[in-house]
């Protein structure tokens, strides 16, 4: 596995990655590392602190609900990316001492830099979630966000999480794609990309709204690897059974984002298809507030809409 960041994958490396999913994970996420926060509108302020805290509480409960005190002492994040989940949960008071891992060295570098910018000295190293480089019973909390759908052997990864977790500790994995929700999101994204890249080439829009051919080619080449790095989607009840088999106790799943995902994925795709300077803060506020309103609607209808139709599934379990 690569141990240093490589942000510029060549066509030859991309070709090799089609038959080597772990190489694909490193190449794709090293490429994304420097622009990942901008792409996903990641920040370390009340907006993202509230989002991370709410996702955690939705599946693991608050201290009062779960009977477990915050902050958790030692936390490990797998597939941490640029540190979004760990750092925002630390800002929310959910965890104290954070350690981050990711198969991409570039992501780990950015996560450490983000932590330093917030005044946090977080530990971190490039590591495969299927072979975590930590001793048994080390952490009070193991977390992840939008990560297990990238892992080859999900069962093995969960066994590793419970191995390094202390007795009485908790695993919390949030934001994984459901089987049906992912199909809808991809169809919406493809339609948005096709439309946006063609409309912006019209003569009266091209100068201000079209990205250069080079930028679109680079995006398309890296995006092609998504077919390799996105390995799984999940059915909530099947995910719960998998976690129980791996050693989890008191397993809970929850699902989120129905209409919010129908809005969010086209918005993100549109943002990737046009020059970023054309979309100012007013657009971002509009997009975010629209997502909030739709998320509230999704929660309101959750009692009679099947879990399988929602886009995100999260799972939590303890180790006895």
FIKOLMAR-761487 format. One record per residue (C-alpha): residue in three letters; x, y, z. Coordinates in pm, whole numbers, padded with zeros to 5 digits, always signed. Layout:
BEGIN
ALAXYZ
...
***
This chain:
BEGIN
UNK+00000+00000+00000
UNK+00117+00353-00082
UNK+00261+00535+00222
UNK+00301+00884+00079
UNK+00035+01102-00077
UNK+00003+01099-00458
UNK-00247+01368-00564
UNK-00195+01328-00941
UNK-00295+00983-01066
UNK-00176+00907-01418
UNK-00390+00736-01679
UNK-00174+00423-01633
UNK-00233+00420-01258
UNK-00607+00462-01307
UNK-00602+00170-01550
UNK-00420-00047-01294
UNK-00666+00055-01024
UNK-00955-00107-01210
UNK-00824-00445-01096
UNK-00685-00334-00759
UNK-00954-00177-00542
UNK-00717-00078-00262
UNK-00489+00103-00505
UNK-00802+00274-00636
UNK-00893+00387-00284
UNK-00549+00542-00233
UNK-00533+00711-00574
UNK-00887+00845-00567
UNK-00875+00977-00212
UNK-00523+01118-00242
UNK-00650+01306-00548
UNK-00953+01434-00357
UNK-00771+01523-00034
UNK-00672+01882-00116
UNK-01020+01981-00240
UNK-01236+01741-00040
UNK-01352+01993+00220
UNK-01459+02238-00049
UNK-01631+01968-00256
UNK-01842+01848+00036
UNK-01881+02188+00205
UNK-01695+02061+00512
UNK-01623+02311+00785
UNK-01556+02311+01157
UNK-01822+02550+01277
UNK-02170+02521+01426
UNK-02320+02403+01096
UNK-02102+02092+01072
UNK-02069+02048+01449
UNK-02449+02023+01470
UNK-02461+01786+01172
UNK-02198+01550+01316
UNK-02349+01558+01665
UNK-02702+01496+01533
UNK-02588+01201+01318
UNK-02412+01050+01620
UNK-02707+01102+01855
UNK-02960+00969+01602
UNK-02807+00620+01620
UNK-02609+00613+01948
UNK-02824+00838+02164
UNK-02729+01131+02385
UNK-02554+01075+02722
UNK-02894+01071+02892
UNK-03044+00828+02641
UNK-02753+00585+02630
UNK-02642+00608+02990
UNK-02286+00671+02869
UNK-02104+00988+02962
UNK-01952+01231+02718
UNK-01680+01281+02627
UNK-01559+00936+02531
UNK-01194+00917+02636
UNK-01001+00766+02343
UNK-01159+00761+01999
UNK-01044+00597+01675
UNK-01186+00692+01338
UNK-01149+00462+01038
UNK-01158+00616+00691
UNK-01139+00958+00853
UNK-01086+01155+00534
UNK-00996+01512+00626
UNK-01112+01471+00985
UNK-01473+01590+00945
UNK-01633+01346+01191
UNK-01363+01330+01458
UNK-01296+01704+01472
UNK-01658+01811+01471
UNK-01750+01551+01734
UNK-01462+01680+01945
UNK-01593+02034+01907
UNK-01937+01902+02009
UNK-01796+01751+02328
UNK-01865+01391+02221
UNK-01505+01273+02235
UNK-01181+01381+02398
UNK-00867+01222+02250
UNK-00897+01156+01876
UNK-00695+00924+01653
UNK-00761+00912+01278
UNK-00677+00652+01015
UNK-00737+00637+00642
UNK-00606+00419+00361
UNK-00511+00746+00187
UNK-00197+00915+00327
UNK-00313+01240+00167
UNK-00634+01237+00367
UNK-00449+01172+00693
UNK-00215+01464+00623
UNK-00508+01700+00571
UNK-00691+01570+00880
UNK-00387+01639+01096
UNK-00352+01984+00942
UNK-00718+02058+01006
UNK-00677+01945+01366
UNK-00373+02165+01414
UNK-00568+02460+01274
UNK-00827+02405+01547
UNK-00563+02366+01815
UNK-00604+01988+01842
UNK-00303+01755+01833
UNK-00475+01449+01688
UNK-00284+01129+01619
UNK-00311+00975+01273
UNK-00162+00729+01029
UNK-00238+00561+00699
UNK-00400+00226+00777
UNK-00625-00036+00625
UNK-00946-00078+00826
UNK-00919-00453+00774
UNK-00585-00462+00962
UNK-00582-00188+01223
UNK-00234-00128+01371
UNK-00353-00105+01732
UNK-00360-00341+02030
UNK-00671-00512+02158
UNK-00896-00311+02392
UNK-00736+00028+02318
UNK-01023+00268+02241
UNK-01343+00376+02415
UNK-01508+00470+02086
UNK-01459+00366+01723
UNK-01629+00583+01462
UNK-01660+00626+01089
UNK-01859+00837+00845
UNK-01933+00729+00487
UNK-01652+00474+00499
UNK-01756+00109+00512
UNK-01898+00117+00158
UNK-01533+00164+00049
UNK-01400-00141+00238
UNK-01346-00474+00062
UNK-01424-00704+00356
UNK-01678-00524+00575
UNK-01713-00820+00814
UNK-01338-00824+00876
UNK-01332-00449+00930
UNK-01604-00468+01196
UNK-01421-00754+01369
UNK-01115-00529+01379
UNK-01319-00241+01521
UNK-01449-00458+01804
UNK-01102-00602+01863
UNK-00946-00261+01932
UNK-01253-00142+02125
UNK-01250-00167+02504
UNK-01522-00372+02677
UNK-01811-00134+02737
UNK-01706+00080+02442
UNK-01914+00172+02140
UNK-01882+00154+01760
UNK-02070+00422+01562
UNK-02069+00420+01181
UNK-02282+00685+01008
UNK-02379+00798+00660
UNK-02360+00476+00456
UNK-02558+00442+00131
UNK-02863+00219+00123
UNK-02924-00004-00176
UNK-03230+00179-00311
UNK-03123+00527-00204
UNK-02793+00493-00387
UNK-02960+00399-00717
UNK-03173+00713-00707
UNK-02880+00937-00606
UNK-02659+00811-00890
UNK-02928+00855-01150
UNK-02992+01211-01035
UNK-02619+01289-01033
UNK-02562+01153-01384
UNK-02858+01348-01520
UNK-02737+01667-01353
UNK-02380+01627-01484
UNK-02500+01557-01839
UNK-02731+01860-01834
UNK-02493+02104-01663
UNK-02190+02028-01881
UNK-02394+02072-02197
UNK-02594+02379-02100
UNK-02282+02565-01986
UNK-02125+02511-02330
UNK-02394+02724-02495
UNK-02237+03034-02649
UNK-02400+03287-02419
UNK-02297+03091-02103
UNK-01964+02938-02200
UNK-01733+03224-02100
UNK-01860+03258-01743
UNK-02012+02920-01658
UNK-01819+02649-01844
UNK-01522+02473-01688
UNK-01222+02415-01911
UNK-01193+02090-02101
UNK-00885+02003-01894
UNK-01075+02044-01567
UNK-01365+01836-01691
UNK-01130+01565-01820
UNK-00953+01546-01485
UNK-01283+01529-01299
UNK-01412+01260-01532
UNK-01094+01051-01500
UNK-01098+01061-01121
UNK-01474+01018-01105
UNK-01439+00703-01314
UNK-01266+00547-01015
UNK-01586+00586-00813
UNK-01703+00270-00986
UNK-01409+00096-00817
UNK-01398+00268-00477
UNK-01772+00253-00405
UNK-01797-00117-00332
UNK-02115-00167-00132
UNK-02462-00047-00055
UNK-02657-00170+00246
UNK-02996-00293+00355
UNK-03044-00173+00717
UNK-03152-00508+00864
UNK-02870-00692+00685
UNK-02615-00441+00811
UNK-02742-00493+01167
UNK-02699-00870+01130
UNK-02346-00825+00995
UNK-02245-00610+01292
UNK-02393-00861+01537
UNK-02197-01144+01373
UNK-01878-00939+01409
UNK-01929-00917+01785
UNK-02156-00618+01832
UNK-02413-00613+02110
UNK-02727-00399+02138
UNK-02710-00321+01765
UNK-02916-00025+01644
UNK-02962+00115+01291
UNK-03131+00432+01174
UNK-03190+00585+00831
UNK-03193+00949+00719
UNK-03229+01163+00406
UNK-03504+01089+00158
UNK-03601+01405-00031
UNK-03291+01574+00115
UNK-03073+01335-00085
UNK-03279+01399-00400
UNK-03180+01764-00358
UNK-02830+01726-00218
UNK-02679+01502-00485
UNK-02783+01715-00784
UNK-02663+02026-00599
UNK-02319+01878-00537
UNK-02294+01756-00895
UNK-02392+02097-01031
UNK-02130+02262-00809
UNK-01864+02028-00951
UNK-01967+02107-01308
UNK-01934+02487-01296
UNK-01651+02723-01192
UNK-01661+02756-00811
UNK-01623+03135-00822
UNK-01963+03160-00993
UNK-02139+03026-00682
UNK-02106+03267-00394
UNK-02216+03251-00030
UNK-02581+03326-00110
UNK-02600+03009-00319
UNK-02444+02801-00041
UNK-02684+02940+00220
UNK-02978+02869-00010
UNK-02860+02514-00081
UNK-02794+02439+00288
UNK-03124+02583+00415
UNK-03314+02393+00148
UNK-03142+02073+00259
UNK-03235+02146+00623
UNK-03602+02196+00536
UNK-03614+01875+00335
UNK-03435+01684+00613
UNK-03699+01802+00860
UNK-03970+01679+00622
UNK-03793+01343+00589
UNK-03790+01299+00967
UNK-04159+01387+00984
UNK-04258+01115+00737
UNK-04015+00853+00868
UNK-04284+00665+01059
UNK-04460+00549+00742
UNK-04180+00552+00480
UNK-03975+00227+00466
UNK-03617+00252+00592
UNK-03488+00102+00270
UNK-03594+00410+00069
UNK-03381+00653+00267
UNK-03032+00731+00139
UNK-02822+00705+00459
UNK-02805+00422+00709
UNK-02610+00442+01036
UNK-02531+00164+01281
UNK-02419+00155+01643
UNK-02327-00130+01877
UNK-02145-00191+02203
UNK-01884-00443+02314
UNK-01966-00638+02628
***
